Amino acid sequence: MKYHILFIGYWNLDDPLTESTIIPHLKILSEMDQVKSLSFLNTQREPPSQAKKDLLLKLGVAYFPLFSKNFKPNLINKLYDFIKFPHQIKKLLKKSNYNFIVARGAPAGALAYLATKNIKIPYIVESFEPHADYMYYSNTWKMYDPRYIFQKYWEKRQWQTASALITVSYNYREELLKEGVNEKKLFVAPCAIDTEKFYPDSQIKKQIREELKIPLSAVVGIYAGKFGGIYLEEKAFEIFKACFDELNCFHLVLLSNQNMNWIKKMLSLYNIPQERVHQHFVPYNKVNLYLNCANFGFALYKSTKVSPYLSPIKIGEYWACGLPVLMTKNVGDEFLIIEKEQMGFLYDNYEKINFLRLINFDTQLIQNKVKKFRNFSQIKEIYNKVIN
């Protein structure tokens, strides 16, 4: 049987998450013999760049953006999106010959569920995570918030109606089994890393350190991402401060678009030397360059009831560049293997940490192991099973 697949995403086309987690999967699907045609539909909150549209065209993927109205407050906008978009998707399904849907993430899965009511088109949800609970435990949504109530309900409907659910962690698979989800529809594929885009390079290290005016002899820690939500906020700077206190000539690189005034406030609060902190926000295709200038990476997440269900893409990117990771406890499947596999260590509030350990890891060993834990062969294998 030949398949005409509609792939649904929930992030902007130019969002780094689309580039790192959706584009590679579209490429895999486009190369499968049983896939006759492939389209990508996403919720778009700003005009997409021509470069990214050209990339989809090069892959042979038709593109159908759904433009949000960006109403204020966000609650009104979400309600509008989840009323309007399923109707638009349903119209597209009825006038086209799609016979299979792949949704990336539980919000996109909600759109797939709503759009396929009364339409016999099977859908699967990959990167299926408890999005509603992520938002609740990060203090973004309250339990009485309509966004939480609806998303929680739609996730349970996906348990029942999706042909397959692909989680990013074994921890969440086990939780879904406890909830009574059919074992036959559950698969696991951690967020994979493109090792052609993320790799160690000593020349790049030298080049970026020269640009940032960081001595080659310095110890550099790098943090990529936001502060707040599922990530630590002020506590992160307490950890950074400990590194400055323990490591000689320590420099911190922040790849973040966080408000610079807030960053400066935190640096001042913890008496961190600002001349040794380098904040930049770079395009996704340049992240590898800056990771290469570091000796280790920070993965600082809040430990909650649902944090074991994560599969942070940044941890895989650090590892692909040969960087050991200093990670908070109770995050993804990684917190169970990181020390055992000698790929970094866990931060503990109550233990004195020897940060010098972070520069004594075998970087080649780390790079080799990430190919084992975070490779695209897992999702290829699952696609072959569920699409057939």
N, C-alpha and C positions, 0 to 999 in steps of 0.2 A: 504493500500500500504506500502511496505517495502522500506526503503531508504538506499542507499549506499552513504555516505556523504564524500566529500573531504573538509577538513577545511584548509584554506590558511592563513598563518601568514607572517608578514614582519620582525619580529625581530629574532635574534639568539635564539636557543633553550634554552640557559643558561641565556638569558636576564631576569632581574627581571620582566619586563612587560609580558613576556611569562608566567612566573611562576604565576604571580598574576592575569592575565586577560584571558589567553588562556587555561592553564591547567584545571582550574575549569570548564570552558565551555565544554571542551572535556569530562570531567567526567560526566557532566549533559547529554550531547548528548549520551554518551556510555550507559547510564542507561535508555534511552527512548525505550519503547517497539517497536516503529515503525522504529527504526534505526537498520538495519541489519548489516552494517559494517561501520567503521569509520577510515579515514586516515588523517594524518596531514602532510602538505607540507609547508615548510617555506624557506625564503631566508636566507642563512647561510654564514657568513663572516669569520668564524673560525671553527675549528673542534668541534662538540658538545661533551659534556661530556657523559661518559657511564652511569652515574647515572641518567641523564635526559632521555636518551634513554630507560633505564630500566623502568623508571616511565611510559613512554608511553606504553611500552610492558605490564606492569602490568594493565593498563587501557584497554588493548585490542585494542590499536590504532596503525595502521601501520604507519611507518614514512618514508617520502620522502623529504630529504633536497635538496635544489637547491643551489649549491655553487657558490658564486660570485667570480669573478676573482680579485676583489679589485684593479682595475686599478687606476692609478693616471693620471690626476686629477679626483676628484669625479664625475664631469660631464660626463666624458667618461665612467666611470664605470656604472653610472645610465642608460645611453643610451644603453650600452651593455646588462645590466640586463633586461631592459624592451623590448628588441628585442629578446633575447635568451630565457628568462624564459617562456613567454607565449607559445612559440613553444614547450618547454619541457612539460608544463602542458597539452597542447592540445594533445600531443602524449600519455600522461598518460591517459587522458580522453577517447581517442579513443580505447585504448587496454584494458580498464577496464570497469566495469559496474556501474560507478558512475552515479547517477541521481539527485544529489543535491549538491550545493557548498555553504559553509559558508566562508566568508572572514572577517578577523578582521582588520578594519581600511581602510581608503581610498586608501593607496598605494597597499595593498593586494587586495582591490576591483578593482583597475585598472588592476591587473594581471588577476583577474577573468573575467572582462569585455573583455580583449584582448584575453584570451584563449577560451572564449565561442562564439566568433564571428563565425557564420555559424554552430554552434553546439547547438542543442536545449536542453541545460541543464540549468535549472533555478539556479540563485545564489542570495544570500542575502549578505548585508554588515552590520556587526554590528560594534559598535564604529565608526560610520560614522561621520567624522568631516571634516572641510574645511582645509585639510592638506596643500594645496598650500598656502592658506592665512596665516596659522600659520607660515610657513617658510618665507613668505614675511614680515609679521609684526614683526617677530623676527630679521629682517635684515640678515637672512641666505641666502635667494634668492632674486634676483632683479626681477622686473616685466618682464624684457626682457630675463631672464634666461630660456633656453629651458626646464629645469626641472620644473619651475613654469608654463610655457605655456602648456606643455603636461599634467602635473598633474591636472591643472585647467580644461582642456578639458576633461580628463578622469573622473573627478568627475561629470561633467555635464552629461556625457554619463551614468554614474552609476545612476543618477537621473532617467534617461529614461528607462534603460534596466534591472536594478535590480528588483527582485520580491518584495523585502522589504529593507528598510533602517532603521537601528536601531541607533538612535542618543544617545549620553550620556547625553544630556541636553534638557530640554523643550525649552530653548532659541533658540537652533539651529533648532528644529522641527518647531518653528514658522517662522524662517527665510526661511526654505525650502518651507513652505506653501506659503509665499509671493512670492517665486520664481516660483510658479506654480506646485510644485511637488504634485502628487496625494496623497491626505490625507490617502487613504486606505492602502498605502504602507509604511506609516511612523509610527514608534514605538519609545518608549523611554525606555532606561535601563541604569541608571547611573552605573559607575564602582562599582561592588559589592565587599564586603570585607568578607574574610573568618574569622569569629569570633572565630574559633578554633585555628587559627594561630596568631591572634591579640587580646589580652585581657589584662586587668590590673592584676598585681600580685605584692603584696607588698614585697614578699621575693626576687623576681627578682630585684626589685628596690634597695633593700638593697645591694644585691650581686654586681650589676653593679656599683653602686656608690662607693662601696669599691674598686673595680678594678680600677676605674678612679680617686680614691682619692678625691671624692666629698663628703663633709659633708652631712649627712641626713637632716640637717637644711637648707641647701642651696636651692635657687630657681634655677631650671634648665630649660632652653629653648632648644629645639632640632630643628635642620633644617636637613631634609633629601632630598638629591638631588643635582642637578647641580646649577651653576650660569651662567647666559648668556642664549641666545636663548629666550625662552618664559619666563625665570626667570629673576628677578632683578640681577644686578651685584653689582656695587659699592654701590648703594642705599640700598641694603640689609644690608651692614655693618653699614650704618648710623642708621638703625633701631636697629641692635644689640647693637650699642653704646648707644642708648637711654635706652635700657634695663639695661646695666651695670651702667648707671648713676642713674637710678631710683630705682633699686632693690638692696637691701643689699645682699652681698655674692652671686651675680649672676654668674652662670656658663653656658657656651654655648657648646652644643655638636653638631658637624657637621658630619653627615653621608654622606660623599661626597668623590669622588675620584678626586676632583678638584686639580690642581697643588698646592702643598704645599707652594711653593715660592710665588705664587700669593696670596694665603690665608694670608701668613705672611705679605706681602706687604700691604694688605687691613687692617689687624689688626694694623700695625704700623701707617698707614695713619690716622686711626680713634682713635689712642691711646687706643686700647683695650688691657687689660692685657692678654698676651699670655698664662700665667700659668693657666688661668681659661677658656681656650678654648681647647676642646678635639676633634681632628679630627680623624675619623676612617672611613674606607670603609669595610663593612662587607657583607657576603653572605645574600641573601634575607631571609633565614630561621632564621637569627639572628637579624633581624631588630627589631622584637618585644621586644627582651631583652633590647635594648638600648632605645626604646621608653618608656619603663617602668621606666627608671631612671629620666624621665623629669616631669615637672609640666605643661608644655604647649608646643605646636608645632608652628612652623612658616610655613606659606604657602605664599611665596612672589613671585607673578607673575607680569609680566608687564601688565598694563591695556591697552588693544587695542580694536579695533573694533570687533575682533573675540574671545577675552578672555572669554566672557560670554558663549561660546559654549563648554568650557572645562568641564571635570569631573575628577579633580585630584585624583588619587588613594591614594596619600599620605594623603590627608585630611581625607578620610575614615579610613585609618590606624591609624592616630592620634586619631580620635574619638573612634574607637574600643578599644583603650587602655585607654579610659576615659579622654583623653587630650583635653582641650579647645584649640582653634586655633586662632592665630593672623594672619589675612589674608588681603591681599591687596584687594582693591575694584574692582568690575566689573569682577569677576572670577566665571564662571560656574553658575549653579542655586544656588550654596551655598551662594553667597554673598547676595541673597535675603532672606535667612532663618537663617543665622548663628546667628544673634543677636536676632531675634524674637524667635528662638527655644532655646536660652541660651546655645549655643555650642561654643562660642567664640565671638570675635568682630573684626571689620574692622579697618585697619590702615588708617588714614587720614593725609595727609601731613600738613593740615592746622589746625588741632586740637591738643590741648595738651592732651596726652593720659595718663591715670592713669594705669600703667602696673600692679599695685597690683591687679587690677580686674582679671587678668589672673589666680590668684591662689585661687580665691573665687568661682569657678564654682562647680556645683554638678556633679562629675565625673560619678556617677551611672546613672544619668539622661542622660548624653551624650552617655554613652555606650548603654543604652536602645534605644535611638533615632536613633543611627546609624543602628541598626537592622531594623528600619522602612524605612530609606532613602536609604540604600546601601545593599540590600539583594539579594540573588540569585533567589528568587522566581519570581522576575520580568522577568529575562531572560528565566527561565523555562516556564513561561506562554506564552511569545512571541514565543519561539521555538515551543511550541505546536500549536500555531495559524498558523505560517508561514510554518512549515514543513507539516502541514496537508492541 
